[in-house]
Amino acid sequence: MNKTVNYIGRDVVYGIGRRLSLALFPPRCLLCGEPGGGGLDLCQPCNRNLPWLGVACRRCALPLPASETAGICGACQRGRSPLQQVRAAFLYQAPLNALVLRFKFHRDLSAGRLLAMLMAQALAGAERPQALVPVSLHLGRLRQRGYDQSLELAKPLGRALQLPVCTLLQRRHATAPQSELDQAARRRNLRSAFTVAGSVPAHVALVDDVMTTGATAQAAARALHRAGATRVDAWVVARVP
């Protein structure tokens, strides 16, 4: 069947289901409890207060001065990265960080769906990859948490942007939480952490929740390049400034 027809059929079904869900369960702002707007569990005042990322480095998504025209920060100009482009919807600041924590550590999948829809808005003009690749959890951590937050972001994001989601990455071993390590230790912690299972499209975009130093995304990108990808981008909810 034609791929376009598949997308149309899928979107019709998804659209009907979403309209029915909105009729039965009107959206309610996850931050303040007021009625949501625009079909989202977020009211307009809270939406305006979110730390949307403005001008940022194309290679690492660190914020840049509004007057910056080169589009690449000094560190990225001096170094090399396996990531062609990094796009973040937000800075990791209040009140956005509360949504991320609820989603990642408190089993609030509705917060994850909201974050994915906000990502879709921010990435509407981004160059499209051939597939989205969630940054996978190790099996042990997946069993502990009960869900893979990157996959739960990628699925609604893929539906919104009409992109397939490919679970290609596998964690070889359980790594220490990145938040507990400094930058050098983060790189060592992730050395050879990922393997790739399956055929890799030429251009893919990694999907993850928060980027701090970029070590996780870079380790995953190297594994995808070794498996045949020619371009790897990273799409994240938020960038730690």
N, C-alpha and C positions, 0 to 999 in steps of 0.2 A: 504494500500500500504506500502511496505517496506520503513522504514525510510531512508535507504541509497539511495534508488531510488529517494525518494523525494528530498534529498540533491543534487543528481546528476542532476535531472531535473531543480531544482531551479538554480544551479550554471551555467548550460548551458545557460539558459535564461538570467541570470544576466551577464554572460560573453559576450554574443552577444551584449546586450544593452550597456555594458561598452565599447566594441571595437568600436561600432558605435558612441558613444558619443565622444570617443577620436579622431576618424577620423573627425567628424564634428567640434569639439571644442578642439583643441590641448591644453594640459595642460600649464598653465602659473603660474609661481611662485607667490604665494600670498604675499610674503614678499618683493620681489624686482622687480617683473614684467618680469623677464627673462623667457625663455622657461623652462617648468618643465622637470623633468627627472624621468624615471622609472614609467611613467603613473600617476605621482602625480603632484599636483599643487604646486610644490616645486622644486627648482633647486638644483643641487648637492652641490654648495658652501654653500647655506643657510642651507641645510640639515646637513652639517658638522658642522655648527655653532650653531646648536640647543643644548640646555643643557641636553643631554641624561643622564639619571640617571645611575650611575655605581653601586658600592657596596652599599647596603642599608639594613636596618633592615627588616627582614621578616615579622615582626608584624605591623610595622607602616610606613615603606618605608623611614624613615629618612636616609640620607646618612651616611655611615660609612667609616672609614679609609680603604684604600685598603688592609692593613695588617690584618684587622679584620677577624677572622675565626669563631667566635661563631654565627654570623649572626643575633643576636638579641641585640638591644641597651640596655643600662643599665636601662632606664625607663621601658621598656617592660619586662625586667627580674624581676623588682620589682613589677610591677602591673599586672592586669588581664584585658583582652580585649575580647569582644564577637567576634572579628575578628580573624580568624585563620591565615590569610596571607593578606598582602597588597602589591599590585604591582603598581608601577607608571612608566610611560614611561620617564618622564622628571622631572627636577627640575623646579619650577615656577620662571623662570628668563627670561630675554631678550635673543633672540627675541620671544621665545615661548609664553610668556605672552601676546604679541600683538595679536597672533592668538586666544588665549582663549578669550580675551576681545572682539574681533570682533565677534566671534561666540556667546558669551553669552549675550552681551548687544547691539549689532549692527545688529542683524538679518542676519549675514553672515553665512548661512548654508554650503556654500562651505568650509569655514574654519573648520566647525565641521566635515565634511566628511574627510578632510585631517587629522585632529587630530585623527579620528577613525582609519584611515589606518596606521598612525604612531603607534598608540597603538597596532594594530594587529601585526606589525613588532616586537615591544618590547615584546609582550606576546606570541610569537610563541611557546616558549618552556615551558610556564606555565602549571601547572596541570589544566586540564579542569574541570570546574564545569558542572553540568547538565543543568544549565540555567543562563542567565544574567538577573539581576534585576536592572532596572534604579532607581536611587534615585529620587523620584517624587517631583514635585512642588505642592504647594497648588493651588487649582482651581483658586483662585483670582489672584495669581501671574501668573499662566498659561494664564489666559485671558489677563492680562496686557502685558505679553511678546509675546504671540502668539504661542509659541512652548516650549516644554520641552527639555532643552539642554541635559539632561542625556539620554532621550529616543532617541534623534537625534544622540547621540554618540553610543548608544547600538545597534541600527538597523544595520548600516554598519559594526560595529565590529562583531556582531553575524553572518552576512553573510560571512565575511572574515574568521572567525574561525569555521563556521558551528555549531553554538550554538543557541538554541532558546532564544528568548527574552520574558520575562514574566513581565507584568506590575502589580506586586502584591502589591506594596506599595501605600498607600494613606496617605496624610497629614491630620491629624485631624483638625488642626487649622493653621492659618497663623502665622508663626514665624518671629521675627525680623531678618533682614539680619545678618548672622553670622559674616560678615566682620566688623560689628560695635561693636562687643562684645569681652570681654576678655574671657579667657579659662573657668573660673567658670561660667560666664554668658551664655556662649555657651551651657554648659551642662544643665543648668536650662531651657534655651530657648527651648531645644529639648526634655524635659522630656515628655514622652507619646505622642510625636508628630506624630508617625506613627502607622497606622493600616495595617493589611494584609488582602487582599481579594483574596480568591482562594486557591487551593492546592499548598503547597510549596514543591519543591524537597528537597532531603536531603542535597545536596551540591549546593550552589548558589554563584554567584559573583556579588556584587553590582557594578554598573557602575556610575561614576560621573566625573566631570571635574577637580576640584582641591581639594586636601586635605590639610587643614591647621593644626588643632589640632586633627582631626579625630572624633570630637564629633558627626557630622551628620551621618557618616558611622556607628559609634558604636550604635547610637540610632536606626538606621534602622536595624542593625544586631540583636539587642535585640528583636525587634518586630518579625523578621523572625524566631529567635530561639523559641520564644513563640508560633509561629504558626507551629512549627514542623521541622524546618531546624536543621540539626546536625552539619553542617559546613557552615560558611559564610566567604567569602573572599571579598576584595574590589579591584577593578581595576579602576585606575584613570589616567587621562592624566598627571597630574603634582602634585608634592609634594612641599609644601612651606618648605624650609629648616629651 
